[in-house]
Amino acid sequence: DLSTGIIYRRRIATCQNVIPEILRKVSVLKVPDIYLEEESWLNMEKRNMAMRSHCLTWTQYASLSEESVFRESLENPNWTDFTQKGRISVTGAGLLNCVLEAFAQSFLKQGVKK
């Protein structure tokens, strides 16, 4: 955007399905890839970037989204402050709802640690 100087990007990402093989016995979970939509806003003037992503696969059963913000630290301009929020909700999978939510939560926590 020439008026604000903000660079906006929207893309679709393909990730390998990381759901454990035992859960892939359920036919709807037996897919090779998972698709995500990611949007980002980079503001070079304010030195920050915001990202938002959500899962496009299994939308009739699950809602998985993540928001991240990277900004210059107030303590030191050479440091970056990073905040992240994620949401998981699984419905329509019967008894597997809790199992799938627990797996998704564990997977996201591992990503945060990295």
N, C-alpha and C positions, 0 to 999 in steps of 0.2 A: 504494500500500500504506500504509494508515494507521499500521501499527505501525512501519514503517521510514522513512516519508516519501519513499520512492523512487517517482518517477513512471515507469511503464513504458509504452512504446508499441510496437505492432507494426503495420506497414503494408506494403502491396504498392505498388510504384512501377512506372510504365510509362515507359520511355525509348525514344527513337527509335533504331532500329538504326543503328549507326555503322560497321558492317563495310563496307570498301570494296566498291564495285559489282562489281569483278572477282571477288571472293571469293563474292559472292552468286549467281554462276552455279551454285554447288552448291545444289541445291534446299532442303536443310535450313536453309541460312543465309539464304534469301530470305524473311525475315519483316519486316514493317514495324516491329514493336515488340519490345522486350526487357523481360521482367518480373523485378523484383528484390523480395526480401523484406528488410525492414529492421526491426531491433529496437533500441530505445534505453532506457537507464536513466539517469535524471536524479536526482542526489542533491544537493538544494539545501543541506543541512546541511554536507556535505563539499565542496561546490562542485566537483563533477565530473560528467562525463557520459561514458558508454560507449555505443558504437554497434557493431552487427554487421550486415552485409548479405551476401546471397549471391544468385546468379543462379538464377532459376527456369526460364529458357528454356534449351533444349539440355542439360538435365541428363543425358541419356543419352550425351552427347559431351564435356561440359566441366564442370569445377567451378571456380567463380570466387567468392572470398569476400574480405571486407575487414573489418578491425576497427580502430576508432579510439577514442582516449581523450582527452578534454579535461579538464584539471585546472588549478587555481590554481597559478601558478608559486611555487616556494620563494624565488626571488630578489625577486619583486615581486608582491604580491597583485592588482595591476591587470593583470598579464600572464597569458596562458594558455599552458600547456605542451600540446603536441599530439603524440601518437604514433599511428602508423598502420602496420598490417601488412596485406599482401595475399597471397593464394595463387591460383595459376592452374594448372590441370591439364587437358589436352585428351587424350582417348582415343577410339578408335573412329572417327576421321576419316581413317584411312589416312595418306597422304602429306601431308595438310593439317595434321596435328597440330602440327608445328613452326611452320608459317606462322601458324596461328591463335594459338598460344601467344605468338609474337613480337609479333603485332598487339595482343593483349590486354595484354601487358606494357607495350608502348609507350603504349597508351591510358591505362593506370593511372598510369604515370609522368607523363604530361601532366596528369592530374588532380591529382597530388600537387604539382606545380609551381604550380598555381593556388592 
